[in-house]
């Protein structure tokens, strides 16, 4: 009604902006290594398996209508 962007959309934008900075970093930094691990991975846990950062970012990009561009 007042033209304010929903919170979820702003959070997605910020997450994608951060991921863009991480993606462009050089070398094997700790952040790049962490994105290859499953978030909270627990092999013996119950419920739905945790997603990797790449899976979360891909889902957010799809929701925002963006395409994955490889450089």
CHARMM-style PDB file with segment names, atoms N, HN, CA, C and O in Angstrom:
ATOM      1  N   UNK     1       0.808  -1.193   0.000  1.00  0.00      PROA
ATOM      2  CA  UNK     1       0.000   0.000   0.000  1.00  0.00      PROA
ATOM      3  C   UNK     1       0.854   1.261   0.000  1.00  0.00      PROA
ATOM      4  O   UNK     1       0.502   2.245  -0.650  1.00  0.00      PROA
ATOM      5  N   UNK     2       1.963   1.244   0.715  1.00  0.00      PROA
ATOM      6  HN  UNK     2       2.249   0.444   1.243  1.00  0.00      PROA
ATOM      7  CA  UNK     2       2.792   2.437   0.796  1.00  0.00      PROA
ATOM      8  C   UNK     2       4.004   2.371  -0.124  1.00  0.00      PROA
ATOM      9  O   UNK     2       4.832   3.282  -0.110  1.00  0.00      PROA
ATOM     10  N   UNK     3       4.127   1.319  -0.917  1.00  0.00      PROA
ATOM     11  HN  UNK     3       3.454   0.579  -0.928  1.00  0.00      PROA
ATOM     12  CA  UNK     3       5.213   1.212  -1.891  1.00  0.00      PROA
ATOM     13  C   UNK     3       6.534   0.773  -1.303  1.00  0.00      PROA
ATOM     14  O   UNK     3       7.583   1.069  -1.876  1.00  0.00      PROA
ATOM     15  N   UNK     4       6.522   0.076  -0.177  1.00  0.00      PROA
ATOM     16  HN  UNK     4       5.670  -0.164   0.289  1.00  0.00      PROA
ATOM     17  CA  UNK     4       7.746  -0.393   0.463  1.00  0.00      PROA
ATOM     18  C   UNK     4       8.018  -1.824   0.004  1.00  0.00      PROA
ATOM     19  O   UNK     4       7.110  -2.653  -0.056  1.00  0.00      PROA
ATOM     20  N   UNK     5       9.276  -2.099  -0.315  1.00  0.00      PROA
ATOM     21  HN  UNK     5      10.013  -1.425  -0.266  1.00  0.00      PROA
ATOM     22  CA  UNK     5       9.677  -3.435  -0.745  1.00  0.00      PROA
ATOM     23  C   UNK     5       9.564  -4.417   0.427  1.00  0.00      PROA
ATOM     24  O   UNK     5       9.964  -4.086   1.543  1.00  0.00      PROA
ATOM     25  N   UNK     6       9.027  -5.613   0.192  1.00  0.00      PROA
ATOM     26  HN  UNK     6       8.702  -5.882  -0.714  1.00  0.00      PROA
ATOM     27  CA  UNK     6       8.921  -6.602   1.270  1.00  0.00      PROA
ATOM     28  C   UNK     6      10.293  -6.969   1.848  1.00  0.00      PROA
ATOM     29  O   UNK     6      11.300  -6.961   1.141  1.00  0.00      PROA
ATOM     30  N   UNK     7      10.310  -7.286   3.133  1.00  0.00      PROA
ATOM     31  HN  UNK     7       9.491  -7.292   3.707  1.00  0.00      PROA
ATOM     32  CA  UNK     7      11.545  -7.646   3.830  1.00  0.00      PROA
ATOM     33  C   UNK     7      12.271  -8.810   3.177  1.00  0.00      PROA
ATOM     34  O   UNK     7      13.491  -8.773   3.022  1.00  0.00      PROA
ATOM     35  N   UNK     8      11.534  -9.841   2.797  1.00  0.00      PROA
ATOM     36  HN  UNK     8      10.542  -9.871   2.923  1.00  0.00      PROA
ATOM     37  CA  UNK     8      12.145 -11.031   2.212  1.00  0.00      PROA
ATOM     38  C   UNK     8      12.921 -10.691   0.945  1.00  0.00      PROA
ATOM     39  O   UNK     8      14.002 -11.229   0.704  1.00  0.00      PROA
ATOM     40  N   UNK     9      12.358  -9.793   0.137  1.00  0.00      PROA
ATOM     41  HN  UNK     9      11.480  -9.357   0.332  1.00  0.00      PROA
ATOM     42  CA  UNK     9      13.025  -9.413  -1.104  1.00  0.00      PROA
ATOM     43  C   UNK     9      14.318  -8.648  -0.815  1.00  0.00      PROA
ATOM     44  O   UNK     9      15.329  -8.873  -1.480  1.00  0.00      PROA
ATOM     45  N   UNK    10      14.296  -7.748   0.169  1.00  0.00      PROA
ATOM     46  HN  UNK    10      13.474  -7.565   0.710  1.00  0.00      PROA
ATOM     47  CA  UNK    10      15.503  -6.995   0.528  1.00  0.00      PROA
ATOM     48  C   UNK    10      16.577  -7.930   1.082  1.00  0.00      PROA
ATOM     49  O   UNK    10      17.761  -7.749   0.797  1.00  0.00      PROA
ATOM     50  N   UNK    11      16.176  -8.924   1.867  1.00  0.00      PROA
ATOM     51  HN  UNK    11      15.215  -9.072   2.098  1.00  0.00      PROA
ATOM     52  CA  UNK    11      17.140  -9.888   2.399  1.00  0.00      PROA
ATOM     53  C   UNK    11      17.775 -10.694   1.270  1.00  0.00      PROA
ATOM     54  O   UNK    11      18.980 -10.948   1.286  1.00  0.00      PROA
ATOM     55  N   UNK    12      16.966 -11.095   0.290  1.00  0.00      PROA
ATOM     56  HN  UNK    12      15.988 -10.888   0.277  1.00  0.00      PROA
ATOM     57  CA  UNK    12      17.505 -11.821  -0.866  1.00  0.00      PROA
ATOM     58  C   UNK    12      18.501 -10.951  -1.637  1.00  0.00      PROA
ATOM     59  O   UNK    12      19.570 -11.422  -2.023  1.00  0.00      PROA
ATOM     60  N   UNK    13      18.149  -9.686  -1.858  1.00  0.00      PROA
ATOM     61  HN  UNK    13      17.280  -9.304  -1.544  1.00  0.00      PROA
ATOM     62  CA  UNK    13      19.047  -8.781  -2.578  1.00  0.00      PROA
ATOM     63  C   UNK    13      20.386  -8.655  -1.859  1.00  0.00      PROA
ATOM     64  O   UNK    13      21.440  -8.718  -2.491  1.00  0.00      PROA
ATOM     65  N   UNK    14      20.346  -8.480  -0.548  1.00  0.00      PROA
ATOM     66  HN  UNK    14      19.489  -8.429  -0.035  1.00  0.00      PROA
ATOM     67  CA  UNK    14      21.585  -8.339   0.225  1.00  0.00      PROA
ATOM     68  C   UNK    14      22.419  -9.613   0.185  1.00  0.00      PROA
ATOM     69  O   UNK    14      23.644  -9.559   0.076  1.00  0.00      PROA
ATOM     70  N   UNK    15      21.744 -10.766   0.275  1.00  0.00      PROA
ATOM     71  HN  UNK    15      20.749 -10.810   0.364  1.00  0.00      PROA
ATOM     72  CA  UNK    15      22.463 -12.041   0.235  1.00  0.00      PROA
ATOM     73  C   UNK    15      23.136 -12.231  -1.123  1.00  0.00      PROA
ATOM     74  O   UNK    15      24.285 -12.667  -1.195  1.00  0.00      PROA
ATOM     75  N   UNK    16      22.424 -11.904  -2.190  1.00  0.00      PROA
ATOM     76  HN  UNK    16      21.491 -11.549  -2.132  1.00  0.00      PROA
ATOM     77  CA  UNK    16      22.991 -12.048  -3.534  1.00  0.00      PROA
ATOM     78  C   UNK    16      24.137 -11.063  -3.763  1.00  0.00      PROA
ATOM     79  O   UNK    16      25.109 -11.399  -4.439  1.00  0.00      PROA
ATOM     80  N   UNK    17      24.039  -9.868  -3.217  1.00  0.00      PROA
ATOM     81  HN  UNK    17      23.249  -9.595  -2.668  1.00  0.00      PROA
ATOM     82  CA  UNK    17      25.115  -8.885  -3.345  1.00  0.00      PROA
ATOM     83  C   UNK    17      26.372  -9.401  -2.634  1.00  0.00      PROA
ATOM     84  O   UNK    17      27.475  -9.309  -3.172  1.00  0.00      PROA
ATOM     85  N   UNK    18      26.198  -9.945  -1.420  1.00  0.00      PROA
ATOM     86  HN  UNK    18      25.301 -10.019  -0.982  1.00  0.00      PROA
ATOM     87  CA  UNK    18      27.320 -10.503  -0.665  1.00  0.00      PROA
ATOM     88  C   UNK    18      27.938 -11.680  -1.430  1.00  0.00      PROA
ATOM     89  O   UNK    18      29.160 -11.795  -1.520  1.00  0.00      PROA
ATOM     90  N   UNK    19      27.090 -12.546  -1.975  1.00  0.00      PROA
ATOM     91  HN  UNK    19      26.097 -12.453  -1.902  1.00  0.00      PROA
ATOM     92  CA  UNK    19      27.593 -13.693  -2.712  1.00  0.00      PROA
ATOM     93  C   UNK    19      28.392 -13.247  -3.938  1.00  0.00      PROA
ATOM     94  O   UNK    19      29.387 -13.883  -4.287  1.00  0.00      PROA
ATOM     95  N   UNK    20      27.978 -12.174  -4.590  1.00  0.00      PROA
ATOM     96  HN  UNK    20      27.170 -11.657  -4.307  1.00  0.00      PROA
ATOM     97  CA  UNK    20      28.722 -11.649  -5.730  1.00  0.00      PROA
ATOM     98  C   UNK    20      30.118 -11.226  -5.341  1.00  0.00      PROA
ATOM     99  O   UNK    20      31.069 -11.458  -6.088  1.00  0.00      PROA
ATOM    100  N   UNK    21      30.258 -10.605  -4.177  1.00  0.00      PROA
ATOM    101  HN  UNK    21      29.486 -10.416  -3.570  1.00  0.00      PROA
ATOM    102  CA  UNK    21      31.585 -10.207  -3.700  1.00  0.00      PROA
ATOM    103  C   UNK    21      32.442 -11.437  -3.403  1.00  0.00      PROA
ATOM    104  O   UNK    21      33.623 -11.474  -3.749  1.00  0.00      PROA
ATOM    105  N   UNK    22      31.848 -12.436  -2.764  1.00  0.00      PROA
ATOM    106  HN  UNK    22      30.889 -12.406  -2.482  1.00  0.00      PROA
ATOM    107  CA  UNK    22      32.582 -13.660  -2.427  1.00  0.00      PROA
ATOM    108  C   UNK    22      32.996 -14.398  -3.693  1.00  0.00      PROA
ATOM    109  O   UNK    22      34.114 -14.905  -3.785  1.00  0.00      PROA
ATOM    110  N   UNK    23      32.098 -14.458  -4.663  1.00  0.00      PROA
ATOM    111  HN  UNK    23      31.190 -14.047  -4.589  1.00  0.00      PROA
ATOM    112  CA  UNK    23      32.346 -15.185  -5.908  1.00  0.00      PROA
ATOM    113  C   UNK    23      33.537 -14.593  -6.676  1.00  0.00      PROA
ATOM    114  O   UNK    23      34.278 -15.320  -7.337  1.00  0.00      PROA
ATOM    115  N   UNK    24      33.711 -13.286  -6.584  1.00  0.00      PROA
ATOM    116  HN  UNK    24      33.110 -12.695  -6.047  1.00  0.00      PROA
ATOM    117  CA  UNK    24      34.782 -12.609  -7.330  1.00  0.00      PROA
ATOM    118  C   UNK    24      36.124 -12.602  -6.604  1.00  0.00      PROA
ATOM    119  O   UNK    24      37.118 -12.150  -7.172  1.00  0.00      PROA
ATOM    120  N   UNK    25      36.180 -13.089  -5.369  1.00  0.00      PROA
ATOM    121  HN  UNK    25      35.372 -13.456  -4.908  1.00  0.00      PROA
ATOM    122  CA  UNK    25      37.432 -13.079  -4.616  1.00  0.00      PROA
ATOM    123  C   UNK    25      38.441 -14.032  -5.239  1.00  0.00      PROA
ATOM    124  O   UNK    25      38.074 -15.021  -5.872  1.00  0.00      PROA
ATOM    125  N   UNK    26      39.703 -13.722  -5.053  1.00  0.00      PROA
ATOM    126  HN  UNK    26      40.002 -12.918  -4.539  1.00  0.00      PROA
ATOM    127  CA  UNK    26      40.780 -14.539  -5.601  1.00  0.00      PROA
ATOM    128  C   UNK    26      41.204 -15.611  -4.602  1.00  0.00      PROA
ATOM    129  O   UNK    26      41.063 -15.439  -3.391  1.00  0.00      PROA
ATOM    130  N   UNK    27      41.717 -16.699  -5.118  1.00  0.00      PROA
ATOM    131  HN  UNK    27      41.831 -16.838  -6.102  1.00  0.00      PROA
ATOM    132  CA  UNK    27      42.312 -17.728  -4.286  1.00  0.00      PROA
ATOM    133  C   UNK    27      41.317 -18.607  -3.565  1.00  0.00      PROA
ATOM    134  O   UNK    27      40.135 -18.674  -3.903  1.00  0.00      PROA
ATOM    135  N   UNK    28      41.841 -19.275  -2.562  1.00  0.00      PROA
ATOM    136  HN  UNK    28      42.801 -19.220  -2.287  1.00  0.00      PROA
ATOM    137  CA  UNK    28      41.052 -20.236  -1.796  1.00  0.00      PROA
ATOM    138  C   UNK    28      40.805 -19.670  -0.400  1.00  0.00      PROA
ATOM    139  O   UNK    28      41.330 -20.191   0.584  1.00  0.00      PROA
ATOM    140  N   UNK    29      40.017 -18.620  -0.313  1.00  0.00      PROA
ATOM    141  HN  UNK    29      39.590 -18.197  -1.113  1.00  0.00      PROA
ATOM    142  CA  UNK    29      39.734 -17.998   0.969  1.00  0.00      PROA
ATOM    143  C   UNK    29      38.786 -18.868   1.780  1.00  0.00      PROA
ATOM    144  O   UNK    29      38.134 -19.765   1.246  1.00  0.00      PROA
ATOM    145  N   UNK    30      38.720 -18.594   3.062  1.00  0.00      PROA
ATOM    146  HN  UNK    30      39.250 -17.865   3.496  1.00  0.00      PROA
ATOM    147  CA  UNK    30      37.882 -19.414   3.937  1.00  0.00      PROA
ATOM    148  C   UNK    30      36.400 -19.307   3.565  1.00  0.00      PROA
ATOM    149  O   UNK    30      35.646 -20.267   3.724  1.00  0.00      PROA
ATOM    150  N   UNK    31      35.993 -18.151   3.075  1.00  0.00      PROA
ATOM    151  HN  UNK    31      36.605 -17.371   2.946  1.00  0.00      PROA
ATOM    152  CA  UNK    31      34.588 -17.988   2.690  1.00  0.00      PROA
ATOM    153  C   UNK    31      34.269 -18.837   1.468  1.00  0.00      PROA
ATOM    154  O   UNK    31      33.192 -19.428   1.388  1.00  0.00      PROA
ATOM    155  N   UNK    32      35.190 -18.903   0.520  1.00  0.00      PROA
ATOM    156  HN  UNK    32      36.065 -18.423   0.584  1.00  0.00      PROA
ATOM    157  CA  UNK    32      34.960 -19.741  -0.665  1.00  0.00      PROA
ATOM    158  C   UNK    32      34.929 -21.221  -0.294  1.00  0.00      PROA
ATOM    159  O   UNK    32      34.167 -21.999  -0.869  1.00  0.00      PROA
ATOM    160  N   UNK    33      35.772 -21.607   0.682  1.00  0.00      PROA
ATOM    161  HN  UNK    33      36.391 -20.975   1.149  1.00  0.00      PROA
ATOM    162  CA  UNK    33      35.748 -23.010   1.117  1.00  0.00      PROA
ATOM    163  C   UNK    33      34.448 -23.328   1.835  1.00  0.00      PROA
ATOM    164  O   UNK    33      33.913 -24.428   1.695  1.00  0.00      PROA
ATOM    165  N   UNK    34      33.938 -22.376   2.600  1.00  0.00      PROA
ATOM    166  HN  UNK    34      34.373 -21.483   2.713  1.00  0.00      PROA
ATOM    167  CA  UNK    34      32.707 -22.598   3.358  1.00  0.00      PROA
ATOM    168  C   UNK    34      31.503 -22.752   2.446  1.00  0.00      PROA
ATOM    169  O   UNK    34      30.562 -23.467   2.789  1.00  0.00      PROA
ATOM    170  N   UNK    35      31.510 -22.096   1.288  1.00  0.00      PROA
ATOM    171  HN  UNK    35      32.275 -21.515   1.009  1.00  0.00      PROA
ATOM    172  CA  UNK    35      30.341 -22.201   0.414  1.00  0.00      PROA
ATOM    173  C   UNK    35      30.235 -23.570  -0.246  1.00  0.00      PROA
ATOM    174  O   UNK    35      29.182 -23.917  -0.780  1.00  0.00      PROA
ATOM    175  N   UNK    36      31.312 -24.351  -0.217  1.00  0.00      PROA
ATOM    176  HN  UNK    36      32.167 -24.069   0.217  1.00  0.00      PROA
ATOM    177  CA  UNK    36      31.266 -25.700  -0.773  1.00  0.00      PROA
ATOM    178  C   UNK    36      30.757 -26.725   0.239  1.00  0.00      PROA
ATOM    179  O   UNK    36      30.398 -27.842  -0.131  1.00  0.00      PROA
ATOM    180  N   UNK    37      30.728 -26.344   1.511  1.00  0.00      PROA
ATOM    181  HN  UNK    37      31.020 -25.436   1.812  1.00  0.00      PROA
ATOM    182  CA  UNK    37      30.235 -27.244   2.548  1.00  0.00      PROA
ATOM    183  C   UNK    37      28.731 -27.098   2.693  1.00  0.00      PROA
ATOM    184  O   UNK    37      28.161 -26.059   2.360  1.00  0.00      PROA
ATOM    185  N   UNK    38      28.106 -28.130   3.183  1.00  0.00      PROA
ATOM    186  HN  UNK    38      28.569 -28.974   3.453  1.00  0.00      PROA
ATOM    187  CA  UNK    38      26.671 -28.036   3.479  1.00  0.00      PROA
ATOM    188  C   UNK    38      26.501 -27.210   4.740  1.00  0.00      PROA
ATOM    189  O   UNK    38      27.281 -27.345   5.682  1.00  0.00      PROA
ATOM    190  N   UNK    39      25.503 -26.367   4.765  1.00  0.00      PROA
ATOM    191  HN  UNK    39      24.869 -26.257   3.999  1.00  0.00      PROA
ATOM    192  CA  UNK    39      25.247 -25.531   5.927  1.00  0.00      PROA
ATOM    193  C   UNK    39      24.637 -26.392   7.021  1.00  0.00      PROA
ATOM    194  O   UNK    39      23.511 -26.868   6.881  1.00  0.00      PROA
ATOM    195  N   UNK    40      25.370 -26.596   8.106  1.00  0.00      PROA
ATOM    196  HN  UNK    40      26.285 -26.209   8.220  1.00  0.00      PROA
ATOM    197  CA  UNK    40      24.862 -27.387   9.217  1.00  0.00      PROA
ATOM    198  C   UNK    40      24.701 -28.852   8.878  1.00  0.00      PROA
ATOM    199  O   UNK    40      23.773 -29.503   9.357  1.00  0.00      PROA
ATOM    200  N   UNK    41      25.585 -29.373   8.065  1.00  0.00      PROA
ATOM    201  HN  UNK    41      26.339 -28.844   7.676  1.00  0.00      PROA
ATOM    202  CA  UNK    41      25.483 -30.758   7.621  1.00  0.00      PROA
ATOM    203  C   UNK    41      25.551 -31.721   8.800  1.00  0.00      PROA
ATOM    204  O   UNK    41      26.444 -31.624   9.642  1.00  0.00      PROA
ATOM    205  N   UNK    42      24.614 -32.639   8.851  1.00  0.00      PROA
ATOM    206  HN  UNK    42      23.889 -32.718   8.167  1.00  0.00      PROA
ATOM    207  CA  UNK    42      24.576 -33.651   9.900  1.00  0.00      PROA
ATOM    208  C   UNK    42      24.068 -34.939   9.271  1.00  0.00      PROA
ATOM    209  O   UNK    42      22.878 -35.073   8.990  1.00  0.00      PROA
ATOM    210  N   UNK    43      24.975 -35.887   9.052  1.00  0.00      PROA
ATOM    211  HN  UNK    43      25.942 -35.778   9.281  1.00  0.00      PROA
ATOM    212  CA  UNK    43      24.631 -37.107   8.325  1.00  0.00      PROA
ATOM    213  C   UNK    43      23.594 -37.953   9.058  1.00  0.00      PROA
ATOM    214  O   UNK    43      22.817 -38.661   8.419  1.00  0.00      PROA
ATOM    215  N   UNK    44      23.570 -37.891  10.391  1.00  0.00      PROA
ATOM    216  HN  UNK    44      24.202 -37.316  10.911  1.00  0.00      PROA
ATOM    217  CA  UNK    44      22.647 -38.739  11.132  1.00  0.00      PROA
ATOM    218  C   UNK    44      21.410 -37.979  11.595  1.00  0.00      PROA
ATOM    219  O   UNK    44      20.590 -38.521  12.335  1.00  0.00      PROA
ATOM    220  N   UNK    45      21.271 -36.741  11.169  1.00  0.00      PROA
ATOM    221  HN  UNK    45      21.937 -36.301  10.567  1.00  0.00      PROA
ATOM    222  CA  UNK    45      20.142 -35.927  11.612  1.00  0.00      PROA
ATOM    223  C   UNK    45      18.830 -36.338  10.974  1.00  0.00      PROA
ATOM    224  O   UNK    45      18.791 -37.086   9.996  1.00  0.00      PROA
ATOM    225  N   UNK    46      17.762 -35.830  11.554  1.00  0.00      PROA
ATOM    226  HN  UNK    46      17.793 -35.223  12.348  1.00  0.00      PROA
ATOM    227  CA  UNK    46      16.442 -36.118  11.030  1.00  0.00      PROA
ATOM    228  C   UNK    46      15.954 -34.943  10.202  1.00  0.00      PROA
ATOM    229  O   UNK    46      16.457 -33.826  10.327  1.00  0.00      PROA
ATOM    230  N   UNK    47      14.985 -35.204   9.372  1.00  0.00      PROA
ATOM    231  HN  UNK    47      14.577 -36.111   9.271  1.00  0.00      PROA
ATOM    232  CA  UNK    47      14.365 -34.136   8.608  1.00  0.00      PROA
ATOM    233  C   UNK    47      14.997 -33.924   7.250  1.00  0.00      PROA
ATOM    234  O   UNK    47      15.700 -34.788   6.726  1.00  0.00      PROA
ATOM    235  N   UNK    48      14.730 -32.755   6.693  1.00  0.00      PROA
ATOM    236  HN  UNK    48      14.159 -32.054   7.119  1.00  0.00      PROA
ATOM    237  CA  UNK    48      15.197 -32.409   5.355  1.00  0.00      PROA
ATOM    238  C   UNK    48      16.688 -32.093   5.393  1.00  0.00      PROA
ATOM    239  O   UNK    48      17.130 -31.372   6.287  1.00  0.00      PROA
ATOM    240  N   UNK    49      17.481 -32.610   4.449  1.00  0.00      PROA
ATOM    241  HN  UNK    49      17.122 -33.196   3.722  1.00  0.00      PROA
ATOM    242  CA  UNK    49      18.911 -32.301   4.421  1.00  0.00      PROA
ATOM    243  C   UNK    49      19.141 -30.801   4.225  1.00  0.00      PROA
ATOM    244  O   UNK    49      18.359 -30.127   3.554  1.00  0.00      PROA
ATOM    245  N   UNK    50      20.221 -30.287   4.817  1.00  0.00      PROA
ATOM    246  HN  UNK    50      20.856 -30.834   5.362  1.00  0.00      PROA
ATOM    247  CA  UNK    50      20.551 -28.874   4.709  1.00  0.00      PROA
ATOM    248  C   UNK    50      21.025 -28.555   3.300  1.00  0.00      PROA
ATOM    249  O   UNK    50      21.582 -29.416   2.619  1.00  0.00      PROA
ATOM    250  N   UNK    51      20.806 -27.323   2.866  1.00  0.00      PROA
ATOM    251  HN  UNK    51      20.353 -26.625   3.420  1.00  0.00      PROA
ATOM    252  CA  UNK    51      21.206 -26.887   1.539  1.00  0.00      PROA
ATOM    253  C   UNK    51      22.602 -26.278   1.563  1.00  0.00      PROA
ATOM    254  O   UNK    51      23.041 -25.752   2.586  1.00  0.00      PROA
ATOM    255  N   UNK    52      23.292 -26.350   0.440  1.00  0.00      PROA
ATOM    256  HN  UNK    52      22.936 -26.777  -0.391  1.00  0.00      PROA
ATOM    257  CA  UNK    52      24.565 -25.657   0.312  1.00  0.00      PROA
ATOM    258  C   UNK    52      24.283 -24.199  -0.021  1.00  0.00      PROA
ATOM    259  O   UNK    52      23.177 -23.852  -0.434  1.00  0.00      PROA
ATOM    260  N   UNK    53      25.277 -23.358   0.159  1.00  0.00      PROA
ATOM    261  HN  UNK    53      26.176 -23.640   0.495  1.00  0.00      PROA
ATOM    262  CA  UNK    53      25.110 -21.938  -0.146  1.00  0.00      PROA
ATOM    263  C   UNK    53      24.777 -21.747  -1.621  1.00  0.00      PROA
ATOM    264  O   UNK    53      23.961 -20.893  -1.967  1.00  0.00      PROA
ATOM    265  N   UNK    54      25.403 -22.539  -2.495  1.00  0.00      PROA
ATOM    266  HN  UNK    54      26.066 -23.233  -2.214  1.00  0.00      PROA
ATOM    267  CA  UNK    54      25.121 -22.418  -3.929  1.00  0.00      PROA
ATOM    268  C   UNK    54      23.667 -22.756  -4.253  1.00  0.00      PROA
ATOM    269  O   UNK    54      23.061 -22.129  -5.122  1.00  0.00      PROA
ATOM    270  N   UNK    55      23.112 -23.739  -3.561  1.00  0.00      PROA
ATOM    271  HN  UNK    55      23.604 -24.248  -2.855  1.00  0.00      PROA
ATOM    272  CA  UNK    55      21.715 -24.097  -3.798  1.00  0.00      PROA
ATOM    273  C   UNK    55      20.783 -22.978  -3.344  1.00  0.00      PROA
ATOM    274  O   UNK    55      19.793 -22.681  -4.012  1.00  0.00      PROA
ATOM    275  N   UNK    56      21.099 -22.360  -2.206  1.00  0.00      PROA
ATOM    276  HN  UNK    56      21.903 -22.602  -1.663  1.00  0.00      PROA
ATOM    277  CA  UNK    56      20.287 -21.260  -1.700  1.00  0.00      PROA
ATOM    278  C   UNK    56      20.361 -20.067  -2.643  1.00  0.00      PROA
ATOM    279  O   UNK    56      19.345 -19.436  -2.935  1.00  0.00      PROA
ATOM    280  N   UNK    57      21.565 -19.757  -3.117  1.00  0.00      PROA
ATOM    281  HN  UNK    57      22.391 -20.269  -2.880  1.00  0.00      PROA
ATOM    282  CA  UNK    57      21.741 -18.622  -4.024  1.00  0.00      PROA
ATOM    283  C   UNK    57      21.031 -18.880  -5.351  1.00  0.00      PROA
ATOM    284  O   UNK    57      20.408 -17.972  -5.902  1.00  0.00      PROA
ATOM    285  N   UNK    58      21.114 -20.090  -5.864  1.00  0.00      PROA
ATOM    286  HN  UNK    58      21.620 -20.828  -5.417  1.00  0.00      PROA
ATOM    287  CA  UNK    58      20.424 -20.422  -7.116  1.00  0.00      PROA
ATOM    288  C   UNK    58      18.916 -20.249  -6.972  1.00  0.00      PROA
ATOM    289  O   UNK    58      18.255 -19.726  -7.869  1.00  0.00      PROA
ATOM    290  N   UNK    59      18.378 -20.693  -5.840  1.00  0.00      PROA
ATOM    291  HN  UNK    59      18.915 -21.118  -5.111  1.00  0.00      PROA
ATOM    292  CA  UNK    59      16.939 -20.545  -5.590  1.00  0.00      PROA
ATOM    293  C   UNK    59      16.567 -19.068  -5.507  1.00  0.00      PROA
ATOM    294  O   UNK    59      15.563 -18.646  -6.080  1.00  0.00      PROA
ATOM    295  N   UNK    60      17.383 -18.273  -4.787  1.00  0.00      PROA
ATOM    296  HN  UNK    60      18.199 -18.615  -4.321  1.00  0.00      PROA
ATOM    297  CA  UNK    60      17.101 -16.841  -4.663  1.00  0.00      PROA
ATOM    298  C   UNK    60      17.182 -16.140  -6.019  1.00  0.00      PROA
ATOM    299  O   UNK    60      16.369 -15.263  -6.313  1.00  0.00      PROA
ATOM    300  N   UNK    61      18.153 -16.520  -6.840  1.00  0.00      PROA
ATOM    301  HN  UNK    61      18.813 -17.232  -6.601  1.00  0.00      PROA
ATOM    302  CA  UNK    61      18.288 -15.917  -8.162  1.00  0.00      PROA
ATOM    303  C   UNK    61      17.068 -16.237  -9.020  1.00  0.00      PROA
ATOM    304  O   UNK    61      16.593 -15.389  -9.775  1.00  0.00      PROA
ATOM    305  N   UNK    62      16.574 -17.441  -8.905  1.00  0.00      PROA
ATOM    306  HN  UNK    62      16.960 -18.131  -8.292  1.00  0.00      PROA
ATOM    307  CA  UNK    62      15.386 -17.834  -9.662  1.00  0.00      PROA
ATOM    308  C   UNK    62      14.175 -17.024  -9.201  1.00  0.00      PROA
ATOM    309  O   UNK    62      13.388 -16.558 -10.026  1.00  0.00      PROA
ATOM    310  N   UNK    63      14.022 -16.854  -7.884  1.00  0.00      PROA
ATOM    311  HN  UNK    63      14.661 -17.232  -7.214  1.00  0.00      PROA
ATOM    312  CA  UNK    63      12.914 -16.075  -7.359  1.00  0.00      PROA
ATOM    313  C   UNK    63      12.984 -14.601  -7.775  1.00  0.00      PROA
ATOM    314  O   UNK    63      11.951 -13.958  -7.960  1.00  0.00      PROA
ATOM    315  N   UNK    64      14.199 -14.071  -7.922  1.00  0.00      PROA
ATOM    316  HN  UNK    64      15.038 -14.594  -7.772  1.00  0.00      PROA
ATOM    317  CA  UNK    64      14.384 -12.680  -8.292  1.00  0.00      PROA
ATOM    318  C   UNK    64      14.345 -12.473  -9.812  1.00  0.00      PROA
ATOM    319  O   UNK    64      14.347 -11.339 -10.292  1.00  0.00      PROA
ATOM    320  N   UNK    65      14.309 -13.583 -10.561  1.00  0.00      PROA
ATOM    321  HN  UNK    65      14.308 -14.504 -10.172  1.00  0.00      PROA
ATOM    322  CA  UNK    65      14.254 -13.493 -12.015  1.00  0.00      PROA
ATOM    323  C   UNK    65      15.608 -13.205 -12.643  1.00  0.00      PROA
ATOM    324  O   UNK    65      15.680 -12.609 -13.717  1.00  0.00      PROA
ATOM    325  N   UNK    66      16.681 -13.624 -11.982  1.00  0.00      PROA
ATOM    326  HN  UNK    66      16.622 -14.109 -11.109  1.00  0.00      PROA
ATOM    327  CA  UNK    66      18.026 -13.408 -12.485  1.00  0.00      PROA
ATOM    328  C   UNK    66      18.568 -14.716 -13.054  1.00  0.00      PROA
ATOM    329  O   UNK    66      18.089 -15.796 -12.710  1.00  0.00      PROA
ATOM    330  N   UNK    67      19.577 -14.610 -13.935  1.00  0.00      PROA
ATOM    331  HN  UNK    67      19.966 -13.732 -14.214  1.00  0.00      PROA
ATOM    332  CA  UNK    67      20.188 -15.803 -14.487  1.00  0.00      PROA
ATOM    333  C   UNK    67      21.614 -15.906 -13.989  1.00  0.00      PROA
ATOM    334  O   UNK    67      22.247 -14.891 -13.699  1.00  0.00      PROA
ATOM    335  N   UNK    68      22.121 -17.108 -13.889  1.00  0.00      PROA
ATOM    336  HN  UNK    68      21.607 -17.933 -14.125  1.00  0.00      PROA
ATOM    337  CA  UNK    68      23.493 -17.359 -13.428  1.00  0.00      PROA
ATOM    338  C   UNK    68      24.421 -17.120 -14.602  1.00  0.00      PROA
ATOM    339  O   UNK    68      24.321 -17.803 -15.621  1.00  0.00      PROA
ATOM    340  N   UNK    69      25.323 -16.159 -14.471  1.00  0.00      PROA
ATOM    341  HN  UNK    69      25.405 -15.605 -13.643  1.00  0.00      PROA
ATOM    342  CA  UNK    69      26.251 -15.820 -15.531  1.00  0.00      PROA
ATOM    343  C   UNK    69      27.647 -16.268 -15.136  1.00  0.00      PROA
ATOM    344  O   UNK    69      28.195 -15.792 -14.142  1.00  0.00      PROA
ATOM    345  N   UNK    70      28.215 -17.165 -15.892  1.00  0.00      PROA
ATOM    346  HN  UNK    70      27.770 -17.552 -16.700  1.00  0.00      PROA
ATOM    347  CA  UNK    70      29.582 -17.637 -15.654  1.00  0.00      PROA
ATOM    348  C   UNK    70      30.558 -16.711 -16.377  1.00  0.00      PROA
ATOM    349  O   UNK    70      30.328 -16.335 -17.527  1.00  0.00      PROA
ATOM    350  N   UNK    71      31.651 -16.346 -15.697  1.00  0.00      PROA
ATOM    351  HN  UNK    71      31.837 -16.652 -14.763  1.00  0.00      PROA
ATOM    352  CA  UNK    71      32.667 -15.514 -16.328  1.00  0.00      PROA
ATOM    353  C   UNK    71      33.920 -16.298 -16.564  1.00  0.00      PROA
ATOM    354  OT1 UNK    71      34.894 -15.761 -17.091  1.00  0.00      PROA
TER     355      UNK     71
END
